[in-house]
Amino acid sequence: MPTTAAWIIEARDWDDPRGVGLRTSQRAELDERYGCDDHEPGPLPSAADVSVFLMAFGPDGEALGCGALRELDESSAEVKRMYVVPESRGSGVAAALLAALEDAASAHGWTTVKLETGVAQPDAIRFYEREGYHRIPRFGHYADWDISVCYAKSLA
């Protein structure tokens, strides 16, 4: 997995306590941005349906961020729970996490990575576009969800 002097990225179990903490922080941030806790349609990701869960750690072992992949079909996966703690944003850890997720997707044989973000997340929209993702029509559970903005990237 990618490593720098500033962090290490490694696969972890979905139920890793530090991963749970990161995902809880993400939900709280999104609840605040959207003004409610109803900002994600469809089934929430779980240990049963997440194929890959990666975490980034700082030099002292502190959890800096996370991201997961959930299979959509035999050729594509969805990025779920991509999150970096606010104090580590802009450090490059998010790009490293996303690259590691893309590498993991390729290793699983998926040729496309999709994701959903939202209208209240302009920073995420800019990030994904900068990382080579292109906007696509809303898909799956997001199709009728007006606050959703969906992206995809071909890995082939």
N, C-alpha and C positions, 0 to 999 in steps of 0.2 A: 504494500500500500504506500501511497505517497508520503514522504517525510521531508520536513524542512527543519532548520534550526529552531523554528518557532512552534511547530506542532507535529503531531503524528496522527494519521488517520488509520483506523482499524475497524474490522467487523466486530460487532457485538450482538448479543441477544437482544431482541426487542424489549424484553423486560429488565434490562440493565437499569439499576436504580438511577444512575446519572442520565441515562437516556430518557427515562420517565420524567425526570426533573426538567430536562431541556424541552421535551414536548409539552409539559405543563406550562412552562414559561411562554412557549410559542402560542398556545391557546389563549393565555391571558392577554398577550400582546394583540392577537387578532380580535379577541372580544372587545378590547378597548378601541381598536381601529374601526370596527364595524358597529360598535355601540350595542352589541348583542352577542349571544353565544350560538346563534343560528346562522352560520356563515359557511357551512360545508354540507352539501347534500350527499346522500348515499351512505354506504357503510363506512364507518371509520376504520382506518388501517389497524391491524391487530397482528399478534404473533402468528395466527393461523394463515394470514394471507400476505404477509410481507416476506419477500424472498431474500432481501438484503437490507441490513441496517448497519450504517456506518456512523462512527463518531470520531470527531477531531478532539485531540487533547493537547493542552499546552505543555511546556517543559516541566511544570510542576504537577502534571497529572490532572489539571483542571479541565473539565468538559467545556469545550468551546463551541461545538456545533454538532449537528446530526443531519442525516438524510436517509431515506429508505426507497426501495423499489418494490412495487407491487405489479405482478404480471397482469397485463390486459388481455393478451392473446399470445400465440406462439411466436409472434415477431415483434411484439412491443411490450414495454413496461411503463409504468407511471411513477414519477418522482413524488414521494409523499414525505411530509414532515421535514422538509428542508428548513433548517433553522440555524442561525449563528447568534450567539449572545451579543447584545448591542455593543459592548466594549471591544469586541473582536471584529466588528464589521469594518470593511475597508482594508483589512490586513492581508487579504488573499485567501483566507481559510475557506470562504464560501466557494470560490472558484476551484480550489483544490478538492473540496468535498464533492462538488458537482462532477468534476473530471473523474474522480474515483468511482462515483456512481455510474457514469457512462462506461468506464472500463469494466465494471462489474456486469452491467447490462450486456456488453459485448461478449463477455465470458459466458453468460447464460444463453447466448445465441440470439438475443433481441437486437434488431437492427434499427429500431425507432424508440426514442424516449419521448413521452408526452408528460405534460404537467398542467396543473390548474393553479392559478393565482387569482387575485381579485382586484377590483377597481380601487380599493382602499390601500393597495400595496404598490404604489408607483416605483418605489425603490426596487422591489422584486421584478417588476416588469422591465425596468432598465437593465437590471442584472442579467436576466435571462436573454434579453435581446443582445446584450454585449457578448454573451457566451455562445451566440450562434443559433439560438432558438428562434423559430418563426411562428407568428401567430396563426392559429388554425381555428376553424369553427369549434364551438363548445361541443364536447363529446360526452358520451355516457351519461352519468348522473348530473353532469353540469349543463346539459343541452338546454334546459329551460331555466337555468339559474342566471338571472340578469347580472349579478355581481361577479360572475366568473369570467376570467380571461384565460384562454388556453393556448398552449404552445407545444411545439414538437421540434425534434432534431433528429435527422437521419445519422446513424452511426456507420452506415455502410460506405 
